[in-house]
């Protein structure tokens, strides 16, 4: 039942109880108590519904203001034999992180790691990096350097993982995880992406 019909029902009950009380003095007292109780319950219920509506509107507004980040467009720059720091073929890899939302993403904490595996080497080439304290305003781009990855042969494979955590101006938090893979003949591809959003009231977006 909608809020309008609940109010109509409560008011109608009060009118009916009051009318009966006018024609029956014995019932006047109990009916007045019942009418007063009904009116109180109506006001209480209306206050609860109004509060629920306000909270819903605040939640919707917070979601619309959220600083959504985009970080799925890996930028691997090809480097060939003879290039600076590259004795063999490889990539100088960057990841642009763009704020496509409406408010700043604050206190960014970015962790990145990569691993390159080739059967001719007993140990994989690995590296990691961390960046903290960055604020990313709407439509701004953070160019994250992943590293210089050596690709030596047709059996070389690579993996990149990046985790981005940040806070919002509303007091919410978020965490974005992106992954990329490399294989001979297919180049770089996007792996699984995971986005977790926690609003200021502690609830999580599905």
N, C-alpha and C positions, 0 to 999 in steps of 0.2 A: 504494500500500500504506500502511495506517495505521501510526502509531507503535507501537501495541501489537504488530502482527505483525512489525515489524522487530526489536523487542526479543526476541520469542519465537524468531525465526530466529537471531539472534546467540547467544542462550543455548543453544539446541539444538545449534548448530554447535560451541560450546565443549564441551558434554557429549559429543557424538559424537567429537570429536577427542581428548578426554581418555581416553575408553574405548578407542579404537583404540591410543592410546599405551601403555596398560597391557598390552596383548596383543602388542605389537610394539615391542621396544626400539629397533630401527633407525628406526622412524617417530616415536618419542617426541619427539625434539628438534624436528624440523620441525613436527610437529603442535602442540607446545606453543607454538612461535612463532606459528603460524597462529591458535591459540586466543587467545593474548594480543593479537595484532593485531586479531582480530575483536572482542574485548571492548573494546579501546581505541576502535575505530571506532564501536562501539555507544554508548559513553559520550560520545564527541565529537558524534555525530549527535544524541543525546538533548539535549545541552547547547545545540546550535544550534536545535533545534526548540523547546526551552523558551524560549530568548531570543526567537525569532520570535513565540511565543505571547504573551509578556509585552509585546513591542512592539505587537502587535495590540490587546491589551487597553488599553494606554496610549493608543493612537490613538483607540479607541472612546470612552474616557473623556473625552479632550480634545474630541472632537466633541460629546459630550453636554453639556459645560460651556460650549460656545462662546456668546458674547454675540450672538445673532442680532438684527439690527436690522430694524425694519419702518418703511418710509417711502414708502408708496404712497397714503396718504389725504390728498391735498391739501385745504387749507381756504381757499378763496377767499371772502373776505367782500365782499359786494356793496356798492358805494358809488355813490350817485346824485348828480346835479347839485345843488350846494349844500352837499354834505358837506365837511367840513374837508379841504383839499388836493385836492379833486376838483371841477374846474370842469365836467367831463362825467362820463358813466357810466364806471365802472371797478371794479377789484377791489383790495382789500388782501389779499395772498396770504401765507399761512403754511403751513409743512409740519411736522407733528408727526413726530418721529423717536423711536420707542419701542424700548427694549431688551426683547425678548421671550425672551431667553436666560436662563441661570442664573448668569452671572458678569458683572462690569463690563466695558464697552467703554472702554478707556482711550486717552488722547491722541487724541481725535477731531479730525480735520481736515476741515471741511466747506466745499466750494466750491459756490456757487450762481450761476446766471446766468439772465437772461431777455431775451427780445426780442419786441417788439410791432410788427407791420407793418400799415400802412394805406395804400392806394393814394393817398390825398389828401396824404400827406406824403412828401417826397423821401428822408427818412432814418428808419430804424426807431428806436423808443424802446428803449434797451438799459440794462441794469444788471447789477451783479455784487456778490457779497459773499463774505467768508471768515471762518470761525470756527475757532479752534484751542484746544487745551488742555482741552477738555471731557472729563469722565468721566461716563459714563452707566451707572448701576447698574441691575440687573434691575427691570423694571416701571416705570422712570422714563421721562419724556417730555421731550425737548428740542423746544421750539417755535421753529422756525427761521423768521425773517421773510425772505421772498423779496423783497418790495417792493410798491410801489403802482403798479399797471398801469392805464394809461388805455385804455379801449375806446371808440372814437369812432363807429364805423359798422358796417353789416352785412358789410363786407368786411375788417374787422379780424381778423387772426390773431395768435396768440401761441405762444411756446415757452418752456418752463422746463426747465433741466437742473441736477441736483444730484449732486455726487460726495462720498461719505462714506468716509474712510479711518480705520482705527483699529487698535489693538493689543489683544491679549488677555493675561490674566494668565499663560498658559502659554507666551508668547513667540511666538504666531502673529500673523498680520496678515490684514486683510480690506479689501475695497473694494467699496462698493455704489454703483451709478449708477442714478438714476431720472430719467425724463423725462415731461413733460406737454405737451399741446397744447391750443390754444383755437381755436374756429371759431364763426362766427355760426350760430345755430340748434341747435348741439349742445353748446355750453359747453365746459367743461374735461374732458379725457380723459387717461387714463394712456397713456404711450408705452412704449417698450422699457425693460426693467429688466435690469441685469446685476449679478451677485454673484460676486466672486472671493474664495476662502478659501485661505489658505496656512497650514498647520499649523506647529508649532514645529520639526518635523523637516525642513521645507523642501518637503514634498509639498503638492500642491494637490488640493482636492476637485473631483470632476468636475462 
